[in-house]
Amino acid sequence: MVAFAGWSLPLHYGQGHLQSHLHTRRHCSLFDVSHMLQTRVYGRDRVRFMESLVVGDIGELKPGQGTLTLVTNERGGIVDDLIVTNTSEDHLYVVSNAGCAEKDLAVMRDRVAELQAAGSDVHLEVSDNALLALQGSPSMARVLQAGLSDDLSKLFFMNSITTTVFGVPGCRVTRCGYTGEDGVEISVPAGRAVELAERLLGVPEVWPAGLAARDSLRLEAGLCLYGNDIDETTTPAEAGLLWTLGKRRRAAMDFPGAAVIMAQVKEKPKRRRVGLTVLGLPAPAHLPAHLMAPGTVTSGCPSPSLGKNIAMAYVEAAHSRAGTALTVEVRKKQHPAVITKMPFVPTQYYMAK
C-alpha cells in the first residue's frame, strides 16, 4: 500500500506488477479507483456552467454520451483532465483526478456561486459512490454481461447507462478506462462496493490490479498522467490534446485561455509531447532521466507488453518528428533514444462501427 493524493492505495497485489499488467492485456483486471472525484451538476444552466470551465463541446453530447475534456486557466494551462457525461437523467456526471479534487471542487464551487448570483439555475453535488474499473480485452465484456440485464454490445466507448450490476441497483456503467483496453468504470453505491468487487473477483480470470499496473498500462496507451505529463504550465497544443477542443468552442473562443491556445493552434507550439523508446537500458522502473537534447522526460517505465523502455517527454518542436534520434541520461549514463508514435501498444476501445 502506498500514499496517493491523500489516499492509501494498493501498488500491486500478490501476482506482482508484471504479471498483473500482462493479465489485463490478455484477460481482465479489477482496479479500485474510488479515490477519483465524482460530482453531479444539476439545473437548466448546467451545460453553460461546465462550458465556462472546459474546452469541450458539452452541449453536443447526446444523452448517455461522455467526453474527455480539459479544465483550462487564463494562461491556457491545463488545470485538470476529466470526463463529463451528459446522463439520460437530469444532470451531468463528472469524474476528476484525485490529486486535483480539492482544486477542482474550489473552481467548480466558485463558478457555481458566480452563476447563481447572476440568476442562473445550477448546483453541484459531490457523490460518495465508490468507483470500480473492470479493464481488459476480450474478457471484460463476457464477465460483466453475465451480471447485466442490459445488452453490453450496444454500449460503446465513452457511453454510459444506469443499471443493476450483479444484483446491485443504481450503478452507473461507463465504457471507458485508462488502460487502452476495452473496459468499464462502475460507479457503485459505497455500501455495496465490496460486495460487487468480491463478486467480480470471484470469476477466476478477473485479477485485482493496483497503481503500478495502471501506470504502465496508461503509458503504453500514450495517455497522460496529470501532474507528470500535463499540468498548469502545459497547454493542450503542447500536450497533443487539441482534439479535445470542440469545433463550436474553437470558433466561439469562449473557454478559459482561448486566446493563448488558439494562437498556438495557428502558429504551432514551440514544444510538443512525444513518445520515446529508450535503447540499451536495463529495465528498472521510473528512473530519473532527462534529455541531453532540449527537452524534459515526464514519464517512463519498462513496457511489459513490448519488452522495451518507453517514456513521454516534451521536446522542441523542431526535434519532435517520429524517428528522430535523441540521447537520454539515466544515472549519469547516456543512452540512445528514438521518438516513437503513440500509443506504443494499439488500443482496444469498443467503438461504434
Disulfide bonds with the S-S distance in Angstrom:
none
